[in-house]
């Protein structure tokens, strides 16, 4: 069983619900079991997943966003 870790990111270019949808879709394409929580006003994303941080960052970069590990 893969260990689930919670990774938190600041995503300054996440500004609306559409952004949230794109980020969530990108993460769920990588890991369908991932739990993604977002705060648009704070521009924060929290991801519970068994995937490594590098893969999570790459998925968000590919979706057009610039995550920074919080």
Secondary structure as GFF3:
##gff-version 3
##sequence-region A 1 70
A	DSSP	beta_strand	5	11	.	.	.	ID=ss1
A	DSSP	alpha_helix	17	30	.	.	.	ID=ss2
A	DSSP	beta_strand	35	39	.	.	.	ID=ss3
A	DSSP	beta_strand	44	49	.	.	.	ID=ss4
A	DSSP	alpha_helix	53	62	.	.	.	ID=ss5
A	DSSP	beta_strand	67	69	.	.	.	ID=ss6
###
